[in-house]
Amino acid sequence: TFHPLLCLGRSLKEENERRRRAKLEESLDASFFTMEKRKIGRVAVSWSKNKEITVYLYRRVSQTGSADTGRALFLCSNKKCWGNSVGTAALDEETGLLVEECVY
């Protein structure tokens, strides 16, 4: 995409950085995607010949806690939470909205 998708929440790298600061173990279940920022050059698109173009590449992470369901998960980064190593569904099935708060 040509713009960051901020509505997805934090990437795996960002979530694991938060977990490190909280002295929690890193995990593939910390977020359901990775994001890579790439510069594709100045003449990569027809509408801008002299501006450096940046794109954002998103990839779905294969999470250990959702192997059987395929559901997107995240982990709580609160050190005091007993559920900080238990995956929480990242999608509220009733509202269809992404969840960033722990349910524990």
GUMAR-376469 format. One record per residue: x, z negated, y of N, C-alpha, C, O in turn; residue number from 1. Coordinates in nm, 3 decimals. Atoms other than C-alpha are relative to their C-alpha. Layout:
(atom (X Z Y) (X Z Y) (X Z Y) (X Z Y) NUM)
...
END
This chain:
(atom (0.084 0.000 -0.116) (0.000 0.000 0.000) (0.089 0.000 0.124) (0.206 -0.037 0.116) 1)
(atom (-0.078 -0.003 -0.124) (0.112 0.045 0.362) (-0.011 -0.131 0.079) (0.058 -0.147 0.180) 2)
(atom (0.015 0.130 -0.066) (0.003 -0.307 0.462) (0.000 -0.109 -0.106) (-0.049 -0.087 -0.217) 3)
(atom (0.003 0.109 0.099) (0.053 -0.644 0.290) (-0.144 -0.044 -0.027) (-0.226 -0.049 0.065) 4)
(atom (0.133 0.046 0.040) (-0.253 -0.766 0.098) (-0.002 -0.153 0.004) (0.010 -0.218 -0.100) 5)
(atom (-0.007 0.144 -0.020) (-0.263 -1.118 0.239) (-0.114 -0.074 -0.071) (-0.101 -0.192 -0.101) 6)
(atom (0.115 0.065 0.065) (-0.601 -1.188 0.078) (0.025 -0.034 -0.146) (-0.055 -0.103 -0.208) 7)
(atom (-0.032 0.032 0.140) (-0.433 -1.207 -0.265) (0.062 -0.138 -0.016) (0.074 -0.187 -0.128) 8)
(atom (-0.069 0.128 0.010) (-0.263 -1.535 -0.183) (0.150 0.021 -0.011) (0.201 0.125 0.030) 9)
(atom (-0.146 -0.005 0.007) (0.102 -1.606 -0.256) (0.047 0.069 -0.129) (-0.015 0.054 -0.235) 10)
(atom (-0.059 -0.070 0.115) (0.316 -1.394 -0.488) (0.068 -0.100 -0.094) (0.082 -0.218 -0.062) 11)
(atom (-0.070 0.084 0.098) (0.495 -1.530 -0.795) (0.126 -0.061 0.061) (0.153 -0.180 0.042) 12)
(atom (-0.123 0.050 -0.064) (0.819 -1.562 -0.597) (-0.034 -0.111 0.100) (0.032 -0.215 0.102) 13)
(atom (0.038 0.099 -0.100) (0.646 -1.751 -0.314) (-0.051 -0.130 -0.065) (-0.015 -0.239 -0.023) 14)
(atom (0.053 0.119 0.068) (0.460 -1.985 -0.550) (0.111 -0.078 -0.070) (0.112 -0.201 -0.067) 15)
(atom (-0.110 0.069 0.067) (0.775 -2.062 -0.749) (0.095 -0.066 0.100) (0.155 -0.169 0.069) 16)
(atom (-0.078 0.066 -0.106) (0.961 -2.138 -0.424) (-0.068 -0.132 0.040) (0.000 -0.233 0.059) 17)
(atom (0.074 0.123 -0.029) (0.686 -2.392 -0.343) (0.018 -0.102 -0.112) (0.034 -0.222 -0.085) 18)
(atom (-0.017 0.090 0.114) (0.718 -2.538 -0.693) (0.140 -0.061 -0.001) (0.155 -0.179 -0.031) 19)
(atom (-0.137 0.051 -0.006) (1.098 -2.570 -0.656) (0.012 -0.109 0.106) (0.072 -0.214 0.082) 20)
(atom (-0.005 0.100 -0.107) (1.057 -2.754 -0.324) (-0.070 -0.129 -0.041) (-0.031 -0.238 0.001) 21)
(atom (0.074 0.119 0.048) (0.809 -2.990 -0.495) (0.065 -0.060 -0.124) (0.014 -0.156 -0.181) 22)
(atom (-0.073 0.046 0.119) (1.062 -3.038 -0.780) (-0.083 0.018 -0.128) (-0.081 -0.067 -0.217) 23)
(atom (0.076 -0.038 0.118) (0.830 -2.871 -1.033) (0.068 0.118 -0.067) (0.142 0.191 -0.002) 24)
(atom (-0.058 -0.113 0.072) (0.933 -2.621 -1.300) (-0.061 0.132 0.046) (-0.180 0.139 0.078) 25)
(atom (0.051 -0.135 -0.028) (0.904 -2.251 -1.223) (-0.078 0.047 -0.121) (-0.054 0.001 -0.233) 26)
(atom (0.082 -0.049 0.110) (0.651 -2.062 -1.431) (-0.054 0.139 0.031) (-0.078 0.173 0.147) 27)
(atom (0.065 -0.131 -0.015) (0.515 -1.711 -1.488) (-0.148 -0.016 0.034) (-0.211 0.077 0.083) 28)
(atom (0.140 0.024 -0.029) (0.171 -1.869 -1.452) (-0.024 -0.050 0.142) (-0.137 -0.082 0.178) 29)
(atom (0.014 0.051 -0.136) (0.238 -1.978 -1.092) (-0.083 0.094 0.087) (-0.151 0.048 0.179) 30)
(atom (0.081 -0.099 -0.072) (0.077 -1.656 -0.960) (-0.021 0.119 -0.092) (0.050 0.136 -0.191) 31)
(atom (0.035 -0.111 0.089) (-0.075 -1.343 -1.108) (0.059 0.134 0.044) (0.028 0.238 -0.016) 32)
(atom (-0.059 -0.127 -0.045) (0.128 -1.083 -0.914) (0.136 -0.022 0.064) (0.170 -0.132 0.108) 33)
(atom (-0.123 -0.004 -0.077) (0.464 -0.993 -0.770) (-0.019 0.101 0.112) (-0.102 0.191 0.103) 34)
(atom (0.006 -0.095 -0.111) (0.517 -0.813 -0.441) (0.142 0.037 0.038) (0.229 -0.048 0.053) 35)
(atom (-0.131 -0.051 -0.040) (0.811 -0.597 -0.348) (-0.018 0.086 0.124) (-0.103 0.175 0.126) 36)
(atom (0.005 -0.076 -0.125) (0.867 -0.463 0.002) (0.109 0.106 -0.006) (0.226 0.075 -0.028) 37)
(atom (-0.098 -0.109 0.006) (1.034 -0.121 0.010) (-0.009 0.089 0.123) (-0.118 0.116 0.174) 38)
(atom (-0.006 -0.098 -0.109) (1.145 0.110 0.287) (0.012 0.137 -0.065) (0.099 0.159 -0.150) 39)
(atom (-0.001 -0.133 0.063) (1.072 0.473 0.199) (0.051 0.109 0.092) (0.045 0.227 0.058) 40)
(atom (-0.064 -0.098 -0.087) (1.238 0.643 0.494) (-0.083 0.039 0.121) (-0.193 -0.012 0.144) 41)
(atom (0.063 -0.042 -0.125) (1.148 0.816 0.816) (-0.090 0.122 -0.016) (-0.187 0.136 0.059) 42)
(atom (0.081 -0.121 0.015) (1.005 1.146 0.694) (-0.080 -0.004 -0.131) (-0.100 0.099 -0.195) 43)
(atom (0.071 0.018 0.127) (0.810 1.007 0.398) (-0.148 0.031 0.012) (-0.215 0.057 -0.089) 44)
(atom (0.142 -0.028 -0.021) (0.467 1.064 0.553) (-0.015 0.103 0.111) (0.073 0.117 0.196) 45)
(atom (0.019 -0.108 -0.098) (0.322 1.346 0.760) (-0.036 -0.051 0.139) (-0.013 0.019 0.238) 46)
(atom (0.047 0.048 -0.129) (0.182 1.125 1.038) (0.107 -0.071 0.084) (0.081 -0.109 0.198) 47)
(atom (-0.107 0.067 -0.075) (0.514 0.968 1.141) (0.135 0.053 -0.044) (0.180 0.024 -0.155) 48)
(atom (-0.128 -0.062 0.036) (0.839 1.161 1.145) (0.121 -0.082 0.045) (0.231 -0.060 -0.005) 49)
(atom (-0.116 0.070 -0.053) (1.058 0.915 1.337) (-0.008 -0.152 -0.013) (0.076 -0.222 0.043) 50)
(atom (0.012 0.144 0.020) (0.939 0.567 1.232) (0.030 -0.034 -0.146) (-0.017 0.034 -0.237) 51)
(atom (-0.031 0.047 0.136) (1.079 0.381 0.930) (-0.131 -0.049 -0.066) (-0.203 -0.131 -0.008) 52)
(atom (0.124 0.035 0.070) (0.795 0.348 0.675) (0.031 -0.105 -0.107) (0.122 -0.088 -0.188) 53)
(atom (-0.012 0.107 0.099) (0.759 0.029 0.471) (-0.127 0.001 -0.085) (-0.237 0.014 -0.033) 54)
(atom (0.115 0.011 0.090) (0.535 0.003 0.165) (0.012 -0.131 -0.079) (0.120 -0.189 -0.090) 55)
(atom (0.006 0.124 0.077) (0.430 -0.297 -0.043) (-0.046 0.035 -0.141) (-0.155 0.089 -0.160) 56)
(atom (0.028 -0.031 0.139) (0.440 -0.262 -0.420) (-0.044 -0.128 -0.071) (0.031 -0.225 -0.079) 57)
(atom (0.055 0.116 0.070) (0.218 -0.504 -0.613) (-0.004 0.027 -0.149) (-0.042 0.136 -0.192) 58)
(atom (0.004 -0.012 0.146) (0.249 -0.565 -0.986) (-0.068 -0.122 -0.058) (-0.042 -0.235 -0.016) 59)
(atom (0.068 0.109 0.072) (0.027 -0.773 -1.212) (0.100 -0.062 -0.097) (0.170 0.009 -0.169) 60)
(atom (-0.091 0.073 0.088) (0.225 -1.040 -1.400) (-0.071 -0.030 -0.131) (-0.188 -0.070 -0.131) 61)
(atom (0.053 0.038 0.130) (0.169 -1.089 -1.772) (0.021 -0.150 -0.014) (0.133 -0.197 -0.033) 62)
(atom (-0.009 0.145 -0.001) (0.091 -1.460 -1.775) (-0.020 -0.058 -0.140) (-0.103 -0.009 -0.217) 63)
(atom (0.007 0.061 0.133) (0.140 -1.682 -2.079) (-0.133 -0.069 -0.023) (-0.184 -0.067 -0.135) 64)
(atom (0.125 0.074 0.015) (-0.174 -1.887 -2.015) (-0.124 0.086 -0.008) (-0.233 0.034 -0.032) 65)
(atom (0.119 -0.087 0.001) (-0.403 -1.583 -2.003) (0.016 0.116 -0.097) (-0.054 0.217 -0.084) 66)
(atom (-0.028 -0.111 0.092) (-0.269 -1.369 -2.288) (-0.124 0.044 -0.076) (-0.142 0.163 -0.102) 67)
(atom (0.118 -0.035 0.079) (-0.597 -1.384 -2.479) (-0.117 0.047 0.086) (-0.202 0.120 0.037) 68)
(atom (0.114 -0.034 -0.084) (-0.835 -1.344 -2.181) (0.031 0.104 0.106) (-0.059 0.174 0.152) 69)
(atom (-0.037 -0.092 -0.107) (-0.642 -1.138 -1.928) (-0.037 -0.049 0.138) (-0.023 0.025 0.236) 70)
(atom (0.040 0.055 -0.128) (-0.767 -1.367 -1.651) (0.122 -0.032 0.086) (0.227 -0.071 0.036) 71)
(atom (-0.106 0.034 -0.094) (-0.555 -1.415 -1.342) (0.002 -0.150 0.021) (-0.103 -0.212 0.040) 72)
(atom (-0.015 0.144 -0.013) (-0.417 -1.769 -1.313) (0.095 -0.035 0.114) (0.173 0.049 0.160) 73)
(atom (-0.103 0.057 -0.085) (-0.227 -1.985 -1.068) (0.018 -0.145 -0.041) (-0.068 -0.203 -0.108) 74)
(atom (-0.029 0.140 0.029) (-0.068 -2.327 -1.098) (-0.001 -0.080 0.129) (0.045 -0.033 0.233) 75)
(atom (-0.001 0.092 -0.114) (-0.120 -2.618 -0.862) (0.145 -0.037 0.029) (0.224 -0.057 -0.063) 76)
(atom (-0.138 0.037 -0.035) (0.199 -2.700 -0.669) (0.009 -0.142 0.055) (0.108 -0.180 0.117) 77)
(atom (-0.001 0.141 -0.041) (0.103 -3.061 -0.596) (0.068 -0.081 -0.110) (0.020 -0.087 -0.223) 78)
(atom (-0.078 0.075 0.099) (0.360 -3.280 -0.771) (-0.080 -0.114 -0.063) (-0.056 -0.148 -0.179) 79)
(atom (0.078 0.114 0.050) (0.108 -3.566 -0.811) (-0.119 0.043 -0.086) (-0.182 -0.042 -0.150) 80)
(atom (0.115 -0.049 0.075) (-0.158 -3.348 -0.973) (0.034 0.008 -0.149) (0.137 0.063 -0.185) 81)
(atom (-0.027 -0.006 0.144) (-0.183 -3.388 -1.350) (-0.016 0.143 -0.053) (0.033 0.172 -0.162) 82)
(atom (0.020 -0.137 0.046) (-0.284 -3.020 -1.375) (0.101 0.099 0.053) (0.076 0.220 0.049) 83)
(atom (-0.094 -0.093 -0.062) (0.027 -2.876 -1.210) (0.075 0.089 -0.101) (0.156 0.172 -0.061) 84)
(atom (-0.058 -0.091 0.100) (0.134 -2.713 -1.539) (-0.109 0.067 -0.082) (-0.081 0.131 -0.183) 85)
(atom (0.115 -0.059 0.069) (-0.215 -2.601 -1.646) (-0.058 0.109 0.088) (-0.091 0.085 0.204) 86)
(atom (0.051 -0.113 -0.078) (-0.336 -2.260 -1.534) (-0.143 -0.020 0.043) (-0.227 -0.066 -0.034) 87)
(atom (0.134 0.003 -0.057) (-0.641 -2.247 -1.308) (-0.041 0.145 0.026) (0.041 0.223 0.075) 88)
(atom (0.046 -0.137 -0.025) (-0.851 -1.930 -1.288) (0.011 0.031 0.149) (-0.033 -0.047 0.233) 89)
(atom (-0.020 -0.038 -0.140) (-0.762 -1.748 -0.968) (-0.124 0.067 0.059) (-0.130 0.090 0.180) 90)
(atom (0.121 -0.066 -0.047) (-1.105 -1.585 -0.945) (-0.121 -0.086 -0.031) (-0.143 -0.124 -0.146) 91)
(atom (0.125 0.074 0.018) (-1.429 -1.774 -0.892) (-0.104 0.100 -0.051) (-0.142 0.193 0.021) 92)
(atom (0.091 -0.097 0.061) (-1.668 -1.594 -1.127) (-0.137 0.004 0.067) (-0.206 0.106 0.060) 93)
(atom (0.130 0.002 -0.069) (-1.974 -1.700 -0.926) (0.003 0.076 0.132) (-0.089 0.151 0.163) 94)
(atom (-0.007 -0.061 -0.133) (-1.858 -1.583 -0.583) (0.082 0.128 0.002) (0.066 0.210 0.092) 95)
(atom (-0.088 -0.116 0.001) (-1.598 -1.322 -0.682) (0.118 -0.015 0.095) (0.192 0.081 0.117) 96)
(atom (-0.109 0.024 -0.094) (-1.353 -1.481 -0.437) (0.120 -0.061 -0.070) (0.108 -0.126 -0.173) 97)
(atom (-0.122 0.061 0.054) (-0.992 -1.579 -0.502) (0.003 -0.148 0.034) (-0.042 -0.190 0.140) 98)
(atom (-0.008 0.145 -0.014) (-0.928 -1.950 -0.548) (0.146 -0.038 0.018) (0.232 0.009 -0.057) 99)
(atom (-0.137 0.047 -0.021) (-0.615 -2.119 -0.412) (0.008 -0.152 -0.013) (0.116 -0.209 0.006) 100)
(atom (-0.002 0.144 0.012) (-0.716 -2.480 -0.467) (-0.015 -0.040 -0.144) (-0.089 0.023 -0.220) 101)
(atom (0.003 0.050 0.135) (-0.664 -2.674 -0.784) (-0.139 -0.058 -0.033) (-0.202 -0.120 0.052) 102)
(atom (0.130 0.055 0.039) (-0.979 -2.766 -0.978) (0.015 -0.139 -0.063) (-0.086 -0.201 -0.098) 103)
(atom (-0.023 0.129 0.062) (-0.820 -3.083 -1.119) (-0.001 -0.106 0.103) (0.016 -0.223 0.071) 104)
END
